[in-house]
Amino acid sequence: MQPFPSATSCDLSILGSPQEADTAGIQHPPPAHPTASSYNPHSFPKPVDLPSVGFHSYNEAVSFVKLYSPLTTMSEFQLAPKDHSHLAAFKRALAPLETLATTVTVTSVMTGIVPLTQAAISSGGPVMMVFGFAFAGLMALSIALSLADIASGFPSVKGGLAEYSRRLAPDHLRRLAPWLVGWLHFFAFATGATSCAFSFALFATSAIEIAGGFVPQRWVTVLLHVFVSILFGAVNALQLNLDMYSIAWHVSGPIAIVMTIAASNKSPPSPGWVFSHFENETGWTSSFYVVLLGLMQGAFTMTGYDAPIHTMHSIENAAVKIPKGILCGFLVSFTIGEMIIISLLFGINDIKAVLNPVISGLAPVEIFVHLIGRAGTACVLVIFICTFFFCGQGIVKACSEIGHELAVSGAFPKAAYMSQLGSKGQPARVGWVCAALSSTIGIMYLGDSTILQALTSAVAIELNLVYSIPIALRFFFPNPTRFQPGPFTLGRLQRPINMIAITWAVLGAFIFSLPGWYPITAGNMNYACVLLLITLSSILGYWYFSARHWYNLGPRDKAADCGFGSMSSDQGVASDATTQEDKSIEEKDLDEIENWLDHLERDLREL
C-alpha cells in the first residue's frame, strides 16, 4: 500500500489539479463559490497515492472518499461568501449560545431535581441533596472531560459515540462496540424522553388538582403522558428549533423560583440545617446505604452533556467548539442545579409535610403551597411543566439523530425505510419510534406508581455506561494509529481522569439498581435493574443470534450504499454482488485512511 501523505506537512498540491484530474477521467465543475477556489470537493490524492483497496476505477475511489471523508460534513454555509448584513452578524454572534442551548436543554437539571425532591429528602435529607449533587457532578465532570478529549481528536466525525467506539476499539471489538453503544444510547434517550413526559403528566395533573379542586384519576396521567410524547414526536417531525426559547426558560425559570422563595419565606431554616441535616425515611438502617441512594438525584440530573457530539459535527473548528460546548453546558447546568436545590431547601418550613405530602402527593407542590398558596403554586407549576416539555422535545431530537445513525449503518430494523429523512432533512421516522416507545413505557404507571424512580435510575445507568465505553476503549486499548489528541487534550491527566470516569460508571450501574425502600414490596421495588436487564438482553441477544453475522459499521457499509456492492434494505446484509476486492479491505488500511482524512481536514480549515 502506498502511504498517504503526512497530515502535519500537508500540501494542497496532493489534491491534484483539474488538469491532472481530467487526465484521470474526472470532470471538475467550476468552484461553487468565489471563496472556495482553493478547495475542490471533487479532488482526491492522485492515483499514485491511492491505496489498493479494491476499487474498480479512480472515479469509484473519489465517490467513496467523498462519502466517507469528514470533509463531506462541511456545510454550504462555510464555503459560501459570508453575509455581512446586520441579521447575519447577529446570527453569528448567537451561534455559541445555540450550542450552549442544545446542551442545557438536554441536560435540563430542573427535570432531574424537581420530580425527585421527595425521594432525595427521604434518602439523606438536605445534606445529601447539596453535597451528593456536588459529588455526583464532580464524578460526571470526569466523564465530560474524557468525552471532550476524545471529541477533540475526532472533529467533524458523524456517528457520535458509536462511531468513536468503532474507531477506538481493537479489531475483535470493532463491530460489537458500536452496536452496543448505539443501541444502548438510543434506548437511554428513549427512556429519558419517557421520564420527561411522565414528569410533565404528573405535574400537569397536580396543577389541575390545585386549580380545579378535583383529583384526576391515574388514567388521566397516562393519557397526558401519551399526548405529550406524541407532541415531542411532532416537534421533531416538523423540525421546530426551540432551543433558544428553551435556554431562556431554563435560566429565567430557576431565577424566578429563587426570587419567589426568597420573597415569600418569612421564617427560612437555618444554614446549618440546610447544609448538615441528615434524614433517613427509607426504612434502611445503614447510613452508608442511604448515602448511596442519595446520589441518585445528582447522577440522573448530570447527564445529556454529550449533545454537542451529535449536533455540532458539521460546524467550523469542531475540534475546539465541541469540547467547549460539552464543558460550558456542563458547568452552566451544574450551577443552575445547585442553585435550585439550595433554594428549595431554604423554602422548607415543615420537613414532615414535605416527606408526606397531602396536596397532589408531590413534595415541591407542598413546599410552594405553604409559601405562596394554591394560586401562586399553580403559576410555579407552569414553570416546571414547560421545562419538562422543552427537555423532552430536545431528548427526542437527540434520540432521533442516534436512531438515524443506527439506521444508516443498517442496524435498525427496516433500515432503508427508517433512514429516510423528512422534507426538511429531519429523521422524523426514527423520532416517531422514540415517541412510541415513550408512550408504551408510560403505560406501566397504571400498575406501578413508583415508575418514575425506575425510569430515572435506568437512564442514569444506561447513559453512564454509554459514556464509559469509548473512554474505556481508549484507556485499555491505546493506539496512536486509531487516535491522536486534538487541540483540547487532558495530557498527562488523561489516564487518571479516564479511570475515575470508568469507575464511577461501573459503580453507578450497581448503586442505582438498589431498592430504595425497606421492606421491599412489589409496589416500591426499584425496577431499574429489570429495565436494564431487558434492554441489555435485547441488544446482546439481537447481536448474538443475528447481527454478528452481517453487521459492520463503517466505510464498507457506506461504500455498499454508494454502489460498491449492495446491502439488504432491512439489515444491511452484503449481497452476492459484492466484489471480492471490497471484501479484501483491511481494517488497518481503513484506519490509516480515516486518520489521514481527519488531519487533512484540520490543515484545510487552518488555511
BAVEXLUM-108755 format. One record per residue (C-alpha): residue number from 0; x, y, z. Coordinates in steps of 0.5 Angstrom, whole numbers. Example, Ala and Ser with C-alpha at 12.3 -4.5 7.8 and 13.67 -1.06 7.14 Angstrom:
0,25,-9,16;
1,27,-2,14;
//
This chain:
0,0,0,0;
1,3,7,-2;
2,3,11,5;
3,-2,17,5;
4,2,24,6;
5,3,26,13;
6,-2,31,15;
7,3,35,19;
8,6,37,13;
9,0,37,8;
10,1,41,2;
11,-5,42,-2;
12,-2,40,-9;
13,-3,33,-7;
14,-11,34,-8;
15,-9,35,-15;
16,-11,40,-21;
17,-16,40,-25;
18,-12,38,-31;
19,-9,32,-27;
20,-16,30,-26;
21,-18,31,-33;
22,-13,26,-35;
23,-16,21,-30;
24,-22,22,-33;
25,-26,26,-28;
26,-30,33,-30;
27,-29,38,-25;
28,-34,44,-25;
29,-32,51,-23;
30,-32,53,-16;
31,-39,54,-13;
32,-37,60,-9;
33,-31,65,-10;
34,-28,64,-3;
35,-28,57,-4;
36,-23,57,-10;
37,-17,54,-6;
38,-22,48,-4;
39,-25,43,-9;
40,-30,38,-6;
41,-28,33,-12;
42,-21,33,-11;
43,-17,27,-8;
44,-10,25,-8;
45,-7,23,-15;
46,-8,16,-17;
47,0,14,-15;
48,-2,16,-8;
49,-8,12,-7;
50,-8,5,-3;
51,-10,-1,-7;
52,-17,-2,-3;
53,-20,-6,-9;
54,-24,0,-13;
55,-25,-1,-20;
56,-23,6,-22;
57,-21,12,-20;
58,-28,15,-20;
59,-30,10,-15;
60,-25,12,-10;
61,-27,19,-11;
62,-34,18,-10;
63,-32,13,-4;
64,-28,18,0;
65,-33,24,-2;
66,-38,20,2;
67,-34,18,8;
68,-29,23,9;
69,-30,28,15;
70,-30,34,9;
71,-36,32,7;
72,-40,35,13;
73,-38,42,11;
74,-44,46,10;
75,-45,50,4;
76,-45,56,9;
77,-38,55,11;
78,-36,55,4;
79,-41,61,1;
80,-39,68,2;
81,-40,71,9;
82,-46,75,9;
83,-44,82,12;
84,-51,84,14;
85,-53,86,21;
86,-58,80,21;
87,-52,75,19;
88,-48,78,24;
89,-53,78,30;
90,-54,70,28;
91,-46,69,28;
92,-46,72,35;
93,-51,68,37;
94,-48,61,35;
95,-44,60,41;
96,-51,61,45;
97,-54,56,41;
98,-49,51,42;
99,-50,52,50;
100,-58,52,49;
101,-57,45,46;
102,-53,42,52;
103,-57,46,57;
104,-64,43,54;
105,-62,36,54;
106,-59,36,61;
107,-64,40,64;
108,-62,40,71;
109,-69,42,74;
110,-72,36,70;
111,-68,32,75;
112,-68,36,81;
113,-76,38,82;
114,-79,31,81;
115,-74,27,85;
116,-74,32,91;
117,-78,28,96;
118,-74,21,94;
119,-68,26,95;
120,-70,29,102;
121,-72,22,105;
122,-65,19,102;
123,-60,23,106;
124,-64,30,107;
125,-61,37,106;
126,-54,35,107;
127,-54,29,101;
128,-58,34,97;
129,-53,39,97;
130,-46,35,97;
131,-49,29,94;
132,-51,33,88;
133,-44,36,88;
134,-40,30,89;
135,-44,27,83;
136,-43,33,79;
137,-35,32,80;
138,-35,25,78;
139,-39,27,72;
140,-34,32,70;
141,-29,27,70;
142,-33,24,64;
143,-35,30,61;
144,-27,32,61;
145,-26,25,58;
146,-31,26,52;
147,-29,33,51;
148,-22,30,50;
149,-24,24,45;
150,-29,29,41;
151,-23,34,40;
152,-19,28,37;
153,-25,26,32;
154,-27,33,29;
155,-33,33,24;
156,-34,26,25;
157,-41,23,24;
158,-44,18,28;
159,-43,20,35;
160,-41,16,41;
161,-42,10,37;
162,-37,12,31;
163,-32,14,37;
164,-32,7,40;
165,-31,4,33;
166,-25,8,32;
167,-22,7,39;
168,-24,-1,39;
169,-19,-6,37;
170,-20,-11,32;
171,-24,-16,36;
172,-29,-11,39;
173,-30,-6,33;
174,-37,-9,31;
175,-39,-10,38;
176,-37,-4,41;
177,-41,1,36;
178,-47,-4,36;
179,-48,-4,44;
180,-46,4,45;
181,-51,6,39;
182,-57,2,42;
183,-56,3,49;
184,-55,10,47;
185,-62,10,43;
186,-66,7,49;
187,-63,11,54;
188,-65,17,51;
189,-72,14,49;
190,-72,12,57;
191,-70,20,58;
192,-76,22,54;
193,-81,18,58;
194,-78,21,64;
195,-80,28,62;
196,-86,26,59;
197,-88,23,66;
198,-86,29,70;
199,-90,33,65;
200,-96,29,66;
201,-95,29,74;
202,-94,36,75;
203,-100,38,70;
204,-105,33,74;
205,-102,37,80;
206,-104,44,77;
207,-111,41,75;
208,-112,39,82;
209,-110,45,85;
210,-113,50,80;
211,-119,46,79;
212,-120,43,86;
213,-121,35,84;
214,-116,30,84;
215,-115,27,77;
216,-115,19,76;
217,-109,15,74;
218,-111,14,67;
219,-111,22,66;
220,-104,22,68;
221,-103,16,63;
222,-107,20,58;
223,-103,26,59;
224,-96,22,58;
225,-98,19,51;
226,-101,26,49;
227,-94,30,51;
228,-90,24,48;
229,-94,25,41;
230,-92,32,42;
231,-85,31,42;
232,-85,27,36;
233,-89,32,32;
234,-84,38,34;
235,-78,33,32;
236,-82,32,25;
237,-83,39,24;
238,-76,41,26;
239,-78,46,30;
240,-72,49,33;
241,-74,51,41;
242,-67,51,44;
243,-66,59,44;
244,-73,59,48;
245,-71,53,52;
246,-65,56,55;
247,-68,63,56;
248,-74,59,60;
249,-68,54,64;
250,-65,61,66;
251,-70,65,68;
252,-75,60,71;
253,-70,58,77;
254,-68,65,78;
255,-76,66,79;
256,-76,61,83;
257,-70,63,88;
258,-74,70,88;
259,-80,67,90;
260,-78,63,95;
261,-73,69,98;
262,-79,74,98;
263,-84,69,101;
264,-81,65,106;
265,-81,69,113;
266,-78,64,117;
267,-73,60,113;
268,-69,54,116;
269,-62,56,119;
270,-56,55,114;
271,-53,50,119;
272,-60,45,118;
273,-59,46,110;
274,-52,44,110;
275,-52,39,115;
276,-58,36,117;
277,-59,28,115;
278,-65,25,114;
279,-67,18,113;
280,-74,16,112;
281,-72,10,107;
282,-73,4,113;
283,-66,2,112;
284,-62,2,118;
285,-55,3,114;
286,-53,10,114;
287,-48,9,108;
288,-53,5,104;
289,-58,11,105;
290,-52,16,103;
291,-51,11,96;
292,-59,12,95;
293,-58,20,96;
294,-53,20,90;
295,-59,18,85;
296,-61,26,84;
297,-55,28,82;
298,-53,22,78;
299,-59,23,74;
300,-59,30,73;
301,-52,31,71;
302,-53,27,64;
303,-54,29,57;
304,-48,34,56;
305,-46,30,50;
306,-51,33,46;
307,-46,37,42;
308,-42,31,40;
309,-49,29,36;
310,-51,36,33;
311,-44,40,32;
312,-40,35,28;
313,-41,40,22;
314,-39,46,25;
315,-33,50,23;
316,-27,49,28;
317,-31,43,31;
318,-24,40,35;
319,-25,46,39;
320,-32,48,39;
321,-35,41,41;
322,-31,41,48;
323,-32,48,49;
324,-40,46,48;
325,-39,40,53;
326,-36,43,59;
327,-39,50,58;
328,-46,47,58;
329,-44,42,64;
330,-42,48,68;
331,-48,52,67;
332,-52,46,69;
333,-49,45,75;
334,-49,52,77;
335,-56,52,76;
336,-58,45,79;
337,-54,47,86;
338,-58,54,86;
339,-65,50,85;
340,-63,45,91;
341,-61,50,96;
342,-67,55,94;
343,-72,49,95;
344,-68,47,102;
345,-69,54,104;
346,-76,54,103;
347,-78,48,107;
348,-82,50,113;
349,-84,43,116;
350,-80,37,113;
351,-85,32,116;
352,-90,35,111;
353,-85,35,105;
354,-84,28,107;
355,-91,26,107;
356,-95,31,102;
357,-102,31,102;
358,-103,36,96;
359,-102,32,90;
360,-97,28,93;
361,-91,32,90;
362,-86,35,95;
363,-85,41,91;
364,-92,43,91;
365,-92,42,98;
366,-87,47,99;
367,-90,52,95;
368,-97,52,97;
369,-94,53,104;
370,-90,59,102;
371,-95,62,97;
372,-102,59,97;
373,-105,55,91;
374,-106,60,86;
375,-98,62,87;
376,-96,55,86;
377,-100,54,80;
378,-96,59,77;
379,-90,56,79;
380,-92,49,76;
381,-93,52,70;
382,-85,54,70;
383,-84,46,72;
384,-89,44,66;
385,-86,48,61;
386,-79,46,63;
387,-80,38,62;
388,-83,40,55;
389,-77,43,53;
390,-73,38,56;
391,-77,32,53;
392,-77,35,46;
393,-70,36,46;
394,-68,29,48;
395,-73,26,43;
396,-69,30,37;
397,-62,27,40;
398,-65,20,40;
399,-68,21,33;
400,-61,23,31;
401,-58,17,34;
402,-63,12,32;
403,-62,15,25;
404,-54,14,25;
405,-56,7,27;
406,-61,6,21;
407,-56,9,16;
408,-51,4,19;
409,-56,-2,17;
410,-57,-4,25;
411,-64,-1,25;
412,-70,-6,23;
413,-73,-4,16;
414,-66,1,16;
415,-68,3,9;
416,-74,6,11;
417,-72,9,17;
418,-66,12,15;
419,-70,17,10;
420,-70,24,12;
421,-76,28,12;
422,-78,34,7;
423,-73,39,12;
424,-68,34,13;
425,-70,31,20;
426,-70,24,22;
427,-78,24,23;
428,-79,17,23;
429,-74,15,28;
430,-77,20,32;
431,-84,17,32;
432,-81,11,34;
433,-78,14,40;
434,-84,18,42;
435,-88,11,41;
436,-83,8,46;
437,-84,13,51;
438,-92,12,50;
439,-91,5,51;
440,-87,5,57;
441,-91,11,61;
442,-97,6,61;
443,-93,2,66;
444,-96,7,71;
445,-102,4,71;
446,-99,-2,75;
447,-93,2,79;
448,-94,8,82;
449,-86,8,83;
450,-84,8,76;
451,-81,15,76;
452,-75,12,80;
453,-74,6,76;
454,-74,11,70;
455,-69,16,73;
456,-65,10,75;
457,-65,7,69;
458,-63,13,65;
459,-57,14,70;
460,-54,7,69;
461,-55,7,61;
462,-52,14,60;
463,-46,13,64;
464,-45,6,61;
465,-45,9,54;
466,-40,15,56;
467,-36,10,59;
468,-35,5,53;
469,-31,10,49;
470,-27,12,55;
471,-25,5,57;
472,-23,3,50;
473,-18,9,50;
474,-16,7,57;
475,-15,0,56;
476,-13,0,48;
477,-9,6,47;
478,-6,6,40;
479,-4,12,36;
480,-6,10,30;
481,-13,10,32;
482,-13,16,36;
483,-9,22,36;
484,-11,28,41;
485,-14,34,38;
486,-13,42,41;
487,-16,40,47;
488,-13,35,51;
489,-12,32,58;
490,-5,31,57;
491,-2,27,63;
492,-8,27,67;
493,-12,23,61;
494,-11,16,64;
495,-13,18,72;
496,-19,22,70;
497,-21,16,65;
498,-20,12,71;
499,-25,16,75;
500,-30,16,70;
501,-30,9,68;
502,-30,7,76;
503,-36,12,77;
504,-40,9,71;
505,-39,2,74;
506,-40,3,81;
507,-46,7,79;
508,-49,1,75;
509,-49,-2,81;
510,-51,3,86;
511,-57,6,82;
512,-60,-1,82;
513,-61,-2,89;
514,-68,-2,92;
515,-70,5,95;
516,-74,3,101;
517,-75,-2,106;
518,-79,-7,107;
519,-78,-9,100;
520,-85,-10,96;
521,-88,-10,89;
522,-90,-3,90;
523,-84,0,92;
524,-79,-4,88;
525,-73,-1,84;
526,-75,-4,77;
527,-69,0,74;
528,-65,-7,74;
529,-71,-10,71;
530,-71,-5,65;
531,-63,-5,64;
532,-63,-13,64;
533,-69,-13,59;
534,-65,-7,55;
535,-58,-11,55;
536,-61,-18,54;
537,-65,-15,47;
538,-59,-11,45;
539,-54,-17,46;
540,-59,-22,44;
541,-60,-19,37;
542,-53,-19,36;
543,-51,-26,38;
544,-57,-29,34;
545,-57,-25,28;
546,-53,-18,28;
547,-46,-21,29;
548,-47,-25,22;
549,-48,-19,18;
550,-47,-12,22;
551,-41,-8,20;
552,-41,-1,22;
553,-36,3,18;
554,-34,5,11;
555,-36,-1,8;
556,-43,0,9;
557,-43,7,6;
558,-39,4,0;
559,-44,-1,-1;
560,-50,4,0;
561,-46,8,-6;
562,-46,3,-11;
563,-39,-1,-9;
564,-43,-8,-7;
565,-50,-8,-5;
566,-54,-9,2;
567,-60,-11,5;
568,-65,-6,6;
569,-67,-9,13;
570,-61,-11,16;
571,-55,-9,11;
572,-53,-16,9;
573,-48,-16,4;
574,-51,-19,-2;
575,-47,-24,-7;
576,-46,-18,-12;
577,-41,-15,-7;
578,-34,-15,-10;
579,-28,-20,-8;
580,-24,-13,-8;
581,-29,-10,-3;
582,-28,-16,2;
583,-21,-15,2;
584,-20,-8,5;
585,-16,-9,11;
586,-18,-5,18;
587,-11,-2,18;
588,-12,1,12;
589,-18,4,14;
590,-15,7,20;
591,-10,10,16;
592,-15,13,11;
593,-19,16,17;
594,-13,18,21;
595,-10,22,15;
596,-17,25,13;
597,-18,28,20;
598,-12,31,20;
599,-12,33,13;
600,-19,37,14;
601,-15,40,20;
602,-10,43,16;
603,-15,45,11;
604,-19,49,16;
605,-13,53,18;
606,-11,56,11;
//
